[in-house]
Amino acid sequence: MIAISADFDPVHKGHEQLIRKAREIADEKKIEVAIYMNKGYSANHAPFFTPFEARKEMALALGADKVIGVEGLHHRLILSYSVPIRLSKMHEDGVTDYITAADISLDEVKKYAERFIQEGSFLGMPQDFPNRNVIRWYAINEFLSKRFDRKIDFHLIPELTQPKKVSGRFIRKEILKNDLIISEDIKKLLPKTTIEILEREIENGTIPGKRNMKVLKHKMNTYSRSNLTNIAYLNGKVINKIVEGRFYKDDEESIWASFRRADYGPVMTRLAASCIEEEVTKDEVLKLMRHYEEKGVIPEEQNVDKIIERAWYVAEEVDKGVSAKEANEKFRTRKDLKINPLMTLEAGLNLTKFEAKKVQEGLEAKIFVDKDNQISCEIKEKKIKIKTNLKLPSKEVTYLRYILDSRYIPVSGELIKNKRNDWRVKITIHDY
């Protein structure tokens, strides 16, 4: 099979050109054209404008042989993790060729991808790179060739720029702006079959797809800091901004403003919002990542152990007076580091005499970052709720804060007594 991986939301003339070229290659090699179409959430972590079945119909109408739905990834993982998973599925399905479009040449793609191929990590791709996702797919294809002992042949065609550069985002925006009427200018960017299917779906009321804002607003209005800390892709800063921004009503902009105030960009905002809406926990994301690590799909430099090791190494170096930036760079470039991070910590806490009499060993202590940016815990016992700051050495504070802000490493706390019979919180960093 020759594969195309896309949202196709909706299928436009750029996609039509891509399918046509794929069809040429497929006919020459006597193979099928398969569209690996995202389902549920887009690659940009947002709900789809056009329903899956309608997008599938659009692709088949233009000459694809089959459409394979890809579901369950894009509201849980960033692209540096979801792309290896999608490519590995293509390998398992017997895909021999992959085709996409870009406004740079294949030689340029290879040049940009070289650093990531050498490092074995696909995180931190610079914002100023052109066609970043094409570069990512090419680099990960090279990485997975070792895992599957073969490469998928990578084909590249120029992006369609006439009558203007075509993008699904622009098309969706213009249709929404025009009260769900497809203007003549937008029709020029769409195949006839897409127009017919879009107009039918608009009439049926299935377009546009939307978030469940009622659920999202409810959780952002009511979840405590400790409960929000369990949600994937929420760091301490954004949790505090969410709480500060309450109460969210019908104005969606107030929701997105809270993420912006925490320095979340559009992509991370969409992913974080999807995680809140779908109740995606750090525990769930970590287990998913571990599953694909065991299959050899996730690069070693991106695995969970490396994230934890980096946090411990940076905390140790910062404790010695090294800047966090310098420590991160040393970790990235040095392969000879021996790192043994602590997976459990013991923290002191402040309890009143009354509180100390009411609690017992084994109670859950939920860890979170409070409004003053201090690592704290919340303990509930019957009708009593206790919130208190935790006491840790500075190195462990730095380490734990890195873990809490890693966005997908779960942390739990348990009330214990030490040898001197003092109350402590045993903090466990989970790596499964």
Secondary structure, DSSP 8 states (H G I E B T S, - for coil): -EEEEE--TT--HHHHHHHHHHHHHHHHHT--EEEEEEESS-TTSS--SS-HHHHHHHHHHTT-SEEEEEESSTTT--HHHHHHHHHHHHHHHT--EEEEEESS-HHHHHHHHHHHHHHT------TTSTTHHHHHHHHHHHHHHHHHTS--EEEEEE---SSS---HHHHHHHHHHTTT---HHHHTTS-HHHHHHHHHHHHHT--S----HHHHHHHHHH--HHHHHTBTT--HHHHHHHHHT----S-HHHHHHHHHHTT--HHHHHHHHHHHHHT-BHHHHHHHHHHHHHTT-S-GGGSHHHHHHHHHHHHHHHHTT--HHHHHHHHHH-S-------SEEEEEE---HHHHHH--TT-BEEEEE-TTS-EEEEEEETTEEEEEEEE--HHHHHHHHHHHTTSS--EEEEEEE-TTS-EEEEEEE---
